[in-house]
């Protein structure tokens, strides 16, 4: 009696579910990635001994002011007279209403210019009066 030789099973990695795995990874990274929204203008922040982080970055408007009396909101240069209208519109947005205004002011900025920005924020009213000043930590 003659026995036939059985064929050996090849050891390999099954690739049938590879597209599913790649698709799930792609969706995971798309959902979990956060892009920085605004870059602002180049400024040198003042130092502070004690700082406190904002509770969240949602519903926060960032205002940059430099030493050349330029003002930037949402990566767009604006005139001082436009600030109250822009902030009023952000406060009354139905989808994402403004909660905090974070001001990033150059340490060499003219305080008269900053006072004008404050007056415009007062005219906007509402959440535009909730102002946070960004600083960097002072080295000890």
Protein Blocks (a to p, Z undefined) as FASTA:
>chain_A
ZZdddddddddddfklmmmmmmmmmmmmmmmpccdfbgbjaddddddfbdcddfbfghia
cddddfkopaceehiacdfklmmmmmmmmmmpmklccfbdcddddfkbcfklmmmmmmmm
mmngmjllmccdddddddZZ
